[in-house]
Amino acid sequence: MTLYFSRIPLLALFVISILPIVFMSGNPNLWCIVNIIVFTFFFIWTYSITKKLLEKNKYDTTIKFSPFAIQLVITNIYIIALSIYFALTYPNIEDPKWMLLIIIIGQLFLLWNFIYIIRFVAKAIATVEFQRECHFPDYLGNMVLLFFFPLGIWWLHPKIQTLIKV
């Protein structure tokens, strides 16, 4: 299954990444389902490409897959929980006041997780590409492309596919 998800076509990645935006103005329950499907898909895709890249990494022993996988799972669980919460409480405008604090703390944690995941994937790509231990300036470009995912993937996907095949 990992091999299959690591070879997803570029157009499919782009279309799947914009689905939550397309369904945002419709039914909140449908948006919740689409959000869960899309983020679970990207969880599996990110897991599979990173696993394939780290199988080819013989240059940097500081990159550990286990903490990355844990962060990826926690991030996906939080996004799914937030989507379900939104779908269940959307018509109700009056949320408890303490819920706002929990959501703000959760969003800050989510931001930190996204930056960690993007940095990890970018560093894995750069390490396999340059065939040496990489530092921040070496993978900054990959981080920017991953941060602006729907557009940045157009440039990054061919590089990822080439690195996975080699």
Disulfide bonds with the S-S distance in Angstrom:
none
